[in-house]
Amino acid sequence: MKRKVYIETSVVSYLTARPARTIIGVANQQITQDWWERARDGFDLLISELVVRECSAGDPDAAQKRLAALQGIPLLDINSQVRSIAIGLVTEGCVPPNVFEDALHIAIAAVYEIDFILTWNFKHIANPMLQERIARYLERRGVWMPFICSPQELLGEDDGSID
């Protein structure tokens, strides 16, 4: 059985964006493309209606590219349990209130017991200081804690293996 990966919006943005201007941006784009081409088939990919909504925003041509990349990936609903967990993540100080959508991404993956959240959002999702709080909160609620990582971390060995 393949492990499950929740694809957060920042990954899709790096995958489909015009070439970046900074060396870090270029590296993140290349790593994302490498993961997409070499590793994604080793996982069951999942997204949410939130990812679709965020990918639909902005420049119409860029949005079309983002949405095309999502074709065929199963969609998870944002239900009342997801909303409740997201609200708790904010009220408990795990995620700042001005980025409620980031709390929703985490809550979706937690409620649906997704193995990994794949993200380039190091400010509010893949932030080790926040992850500690997130893990404690989810544990108190008896909810699954997904492993939060970047495509680079989930890419596997240099030979392309992901075992």
KAMO-V186483 format. One record per residue. N is the residue number from 0. PHI is phi in whole degrees, 0 to 359 (none if undefined). OMEGA is omega in whole degrees, 0 to 359 (none if undefined). NEAR is the number of other ideal C-beta (glycine too) atoms within 10 Angstrom. Layout:
n = [N/N]
phi = [PHI/PHI]
omega = [OMEGA/OMEGA]
near = [NEAR/NEAR]
This chain:
n = [0/1/2/3/4/5/6/7/8/9/10/11/12/13/14/15/16/17/18/19/20/21/22/23/24/25/26/27/28/29/30/31/32/33/34/35/36/37/38/39/40/41/42/43/44/45/46/47/48/49/50/51/52/53/54/55/56/57/58/59/60/61/62/63/64/65/66/67/68/69/70/71/72/73/74/75/76/77/78/79/80/81/82/83/84/85/86/87/88/89/90/91/92/93/94/95/96/97/98/99/100/101/102/103/104/105/106/107/108/109/110/111/112/113/114/115/116/117/118/119/120/121/122/123/124/125/126/127/128/129/130/131/132/133/134/135/136/137/138/139/140/141/142/143/144/145/146/147/148/149/150/151/152/153/154/155/156/157/158/159/160/161/162]
phi = [none/286/281/262/234/270/271/279/304/299/294/296/297/295/296/250/289/300/306/289/261/257/295/292/299/298/298/297/296/295/298/297/296/299/299/300/280/257/245/299/293/277/227/269/273/219/226/233/299/294/300/298/297/293/290/281/280/86/306/302/292/294/299/299/295/298/295/297/295/273/306/85/272/301/253/264/280/263/261/295/293/300/299/298/296/298/299/297/300/283/294/274/79/282/223/299/297/283/233/305/300/294/297/297/303/296/297/301/296/291/297/273/53/280/294/227/257/263/207/251/274/274/281/235/243/268/267/303/293/284/300/298/294/301/298/297/297/297/298/300/277/70/247/305/252/290/280/259/208/267/303/299/290/261/287/97/291/300/277/92/284/237/282]
omega = [179/174/186/178/173/181/179/190/183/179/179/179/178/181/190/186/170/181/181/181/181/181/178/178/178/180/180/177/181/178/179/179/177/179/182/183/188/191/189/181/177/183/168/182/178/174/178/175/177/178/179/180/181/179/180/185/174/182/183/180/178/179/179/178/180/181/178/179/183/184/176/179/181/186/177/179/171/183/184/178/177/180/180/179/180/178/178/178/179/184/178/177/178/180/180/183/181/177/181/180/177/175/177/178/181/181/179/181/180/183/181/177/177/183/185/165/179/187/168/181/180/182/187/181/182/180/183/180/178/181/178/178/179/181/179/180/181/178/178/180/182/184/179/174/178/173/183/184/176/175/179/181/184/182/180/182/179/180/178/181/178/180/none]
near = [4/10/13/17/28/25/27/27/24/23/25/26/21/22/20/21/15/10/8/14/7/8/8/8/14/12/13/22/19/15/18/24/14/15/24/19/11/14/18/17/11/15/18/15/18/18/24/24/13/21/27/16/12/20/23/13/11/11/10/9/9/15/15/13/17/23/15/11/18/19/6/6/17/10/12/19/10/16/12/8/15/23/16/14/20/25/15/18/26/18/12/15/11/22/27/14/11/9/15/15/16/26/26/23/30/29/29/29/29/24/24/18/11/22/16/18/23/29/23/22/19/13/11/18/23/19/16/8/7/21/16/11/15/23/14/13/21/21/11/10/16/6/17/14/16/25/15/25/15/21/25/14/14/20/18/15/8/6/5/12/11/15/5]
